Amino acid sequence: MSTVLVTGASGFLGAAVVAALARHGHSVRALVRDGSRRPGAWGDTDVDIVVGDVRSPEAVDRALAGCDVVVHLAAQVQGSASEQFASTVGGTERLLEGLRRPAGADVRRLVLASSFSVYDWSAARGTLTESSPLEPRPWRRDGYARAKVWQERLLREAAERAPWSLVVLRPGFIWGAERPDVPGVGQRVGGLQLVVRTRLPLTHVENCAEAFAAAVAADVPSGTTANVVDPDVVTSSQYAAASAAATGVHRRVVVPYAAALLLARVARLSGRVIFPRTGGKLPSVLDPVKFQAMFKPLRFPADVARRQLGWTPVLTWEQARASAFAGPEAASEPASAGSAA
Amino acid sequence: MEAGPRGLDHPVAATGAEGVAPSPVALRRQPRVAVIGAGGIGSEHLRALAAGVGGHLVAVCDSSEAAARAAADEAADRGPRPEVFRDAVGMLEAADLDVVHVTTPPASHVPLAREALRRGIHVLVEKPLAASPEELEELLELARANGAHLLEDYNYLFNSQVRTLLAWRDEGRLGDVVHVDVTVALDVLTGGGPLVQGTAPHFALGLPAGLVSDFLPHLASLAHAFTGPATGVATAWAKRHPSRLAVDEMRCLVTGSSATASLAFSASAQPDVFSVVVEGTRMRARADLYGTGVVRSELRGAPGPLVPLLNGLDSGRREAVGAVGGLLRKISGGPGAYEGLWGLAGAFHAALRDGTPPPVSLRDVAEVNALVTEIERSAPR
C-alpha cells in the first residue's frame, strides 16, 4: 500500500478519490486550501490533512514529504482564461518543481486528472479513444480546455526524464448528487432546457474515483493514458429527464445535434460577414469548435481503463441514478442496455 | 483658479519631475516589441499586438514557461513566432528590442522597467507603476538619461468616449471645465476569490490602498486629463466587505490647477459602473466606459423651457445608440473593454516609428503618480 498525496482533495472529485484510496488501503494525505470544509464523502476516513495552496512551494514541500504517489486533481474551473491558466498550470509547475526537490524524492508515480477537453473534437469521428488527436490550437477553446491541454503537456514532458511514472486519466463529464448539472446536456434559457440530442460521456464521481484508485496501483508503463467513461450508454435526453428534479429544470426541448451545429455554423458565417476583420465573438454554444467539444455524439470506449488499469466501476447507471436522483422523474426513460464501446 | 474647497489642505507633493521628454528618434519602421508577463492583463496586450495595432511581437517572457510558450504558440498562428524567455534580463540582452510592455504583478514593475530603461529600451508599464515616489523618480531620471520613453498604462484616456470628451473640451464645446467626476463601482468581492478567502497570494494585498490602488491610476489619469496637476486632496475611506483588504470604499475630492475633481471607488454600490462626468460652463457630459456613447446636456440657445426637452430627446437617442453600440462591441471580437489599451499601444508605437512625442509624457506620469501617492497617503493600513 502507498502513501498518496491528493491535490484538490476537498473538491467534488477529490473528496471521492480520497475515500476510494482509503477503501483500497492506502494512507491518504490531502492538500486542501485554507478554509476548506471536510467533505462529507470522506466520512470518518483517517486523512492526513495539509492546509495550503499548490501554488505555494512551501505547502507543496510539506505535502510531498514522505509520499510515494501523487494524485494531481487541483485545477481551477471558474474565472477568466488567464486565471484558470495561472492556477491550473501554475500549480502544476509548482508541483513539478517540488518533485525535483528533496521533499519529492520518494514519489514513484503521478496520476493526473486530465480531461476529455484536451481532445480535438472537430477532428474526432465516430469513436473517441486515447489515440484520438489532441487539440492543436488550444487558444480557440475555453479557458478550462487551454489549461488542461497545457497541464497534461507539461507533465508528459517532465515524465520523460523523471524518476516517477505518469498515468493520465481523462474523465468525461463527472456527475453525482452534489453536481447534477452536466454541461453536455444542452443550454438553459431561463427555465427552459434546450437539450442537444447526443450521447453523453458520463462517469459517476464514485466510478471515476475508482479509476484513480486503480491508476495508483496499476502496473503500467509511464505515460499510460486512459479515458474514464462509465459503460452504460446514456443520452442527453435520458440524463435531462433523470436529473430534472435535482437541476430544477422540468421544461425541455430536444434539438437534433446536426441542426444545432448547423445553427452554430450559420452564426459563425454571419459573424465573419458582419465583422470581417475579427470574425466576431460568439457565445460558446454558437462557436462550432466549442459546440463540438461540448456535444459531439461519439462512442466512448474505456477499454484501457478497464483492461490495463483494472478499473471496475462500482455503480451502474441505474444504481447511480437511483441514488443521486431519487424523485418522480427518476424512473422515466431508462437507459439502454449495452456498452458505450 | 481660487483656492480649493475648505478641507483640501493637503498639498500634493512636488515630484521634481521636469517632464522633459527624451529626444524622439524615429525608428522609421514598426518597433520590435516584447511583452513581459503573458497572463492576466498581459494577454490583452498580446491580443492587441496580434490584432496589428502597432509593433511586431518578437519576444514573450513569463516566469511560467508554459504561459510564455502558450502565448508564443497563439501569436505564431497569425504571424512569426516570438522567442520565449523565462528570464527578463536575459531577454532584454538578447532580443534586440525597441520597446517592452511590462504586464507582470506590480511588485516587479520597477525592477523590470529599470533594467529596460538602462538599456535605452522604451517601456509601457501596467499600472500601478511604482510603489513609492522615490522609485518613480528613479525611473523618470533613468528614462531622461537614456533617451527612453516611460509610459504607465492610462488606457482609459484612449477610450473613444474619453477622446470625445477631450475633443469637446479642446473645441470649446464644453466651455471651461469646472469639475470632473470619475466613478468606478465593481462587485469584485462577492463570491469569494483570493482577496476574500486568502487561498492564494493576490498582488493587490501588497499595494498601499489594496484593491483601490489597483484602480487609482485610472481614476487619477482621467481626472488629471481635465484638471491638470493636483494641488490639494481630501479622501474618505471605508470598509464594507469582509475580506483581507483594509479598505474597499474610497471617495476623494481633488483641487486641480484648472478644475476640481471627485474620484470614487466602490466594491459595494451596484450596478457596476465606470463613468466620467465632465461639467463645463456650457455643457455637462457623461461617458459610461462600460458601455458606449456619451450623453450630454448643454445650453442650446433655445428658449429656456425647451432646453430640458431638447436635452432629454438628445440624451434618449444617445442612450439607445450607446446601448446598441455596447452590444455590438461585445460580439464584434474587437478590443471590447480594452479599446483604450489598443489605442494607447498603437499611438505609442506610432510615436516610436515616427519620432513624435509619446501619447503619455513623463510629466503626465509624474503628475498622475503625485496625485495617487497623495490619496494613498491617508489610506488605512
Interface residues (C-beta under 8 A of the other chain):
Chain A: R33 D34 G35 D53 R55 S56 A81 S82 E83 F85 A86 S87 V89 G90 E93 R137 P138 W139 R146 W150 R153 L154 G271 F275 R277 T278 G279 G280 K281 L282
Chain B: G39 G40 S43 A51 S64 E65 A66 A67 R69 A70 D73 E74 D77 Q197 G198 T199 A200 P201 K330 I331 S332 G333 G334 G336
